[in-house]
């Protein structure tokens, strides 16, 4: 629900009304336009007496929001959200690349890759310390030791860290040590985890589930924002279809659809989206042309020996060439 305020409403009266609404259990979002001033209400508005609110002297009219998501929707927040992570801006016309291995394997590996991707222009180092795997016998990551190696790579290169949190066990460590918390596709609808991560008020990259709709992705982001998070990014990483030629079907139409529906930045993962390194480049370039706010790409210095997702990982040399092409595409569409 959105309360459209009168143009002559005083700041003191608006603040008083906002405090009253928060006291009733609503999340209140102030929305300012060039000629409009509104208060958006998120929460259970079914019991609200519309006549009562319409009689408030600073309220001009009341508008019902039809979408089930409120905080992530453009009606509550018309302008693009711009997220600043240690000087790296994401969204609102800014473009970033997050690159690194699927899994952190050793000090030598992560430091070598971090230096290479930084030299090619990457803005963040990505790497899995904890890995959700289909098989219980597959490499599950180095855990907290892997996180320590990521911190070392950040110290040596200055690249902020993005890595995946799988459950509530390490919230304290991720809040303290990680720059962007990734919620993976398998945890997109782990609502208890989303609420807890929201409370941390850290930047979050939320990946679309492998069989989830765009609306379900937005509702998962709503859980994060209802929990307190404000710096949320959405990630299209491919969905499961009947097609077997690729690991997943990368839904690039999700990029403009999401930009229409939400103010949050949209990142594309062409590595998981295709599953094959030779498909990463064309899909990455297509994602840039489609308007993505960034890419997250797997890079490994020896993909044939990688403990996880080697077939979809680029070598540093191939990644370097791709980054040059990304720059050219961005020049064309600017």
Secondary structure, 3 states (H helix, E strand, C coil): CEEEECCCCCHHHHHHHHHHHHHCCCEEEEEECCCCEEEEEECCCCCCCHHHHHCCCCEEEEECCCCCCCCCECCCCCCCCCEEECCEEEECCECEEEEECCECCCHHHHHHHHHHHHHCCCCEEECECCCCCCCCCCCCCCCHHHHHHHHHHHHHHCCEEEEECCCHHHHHHHHHHCCEEEECHHHCCCHHHHHHHHHHCCEEEEECCCCCCHHHHHHHHHHHHHCCCCCEEEEECCECCCCCCCCCECCCHHHHHHHHHECCEEEECHHHHHCCHHHHHHHHHHHHHHCCCEEEEEECCCHHHCCCCHHHCECHHHHHHHHHHHHHHHHHHC
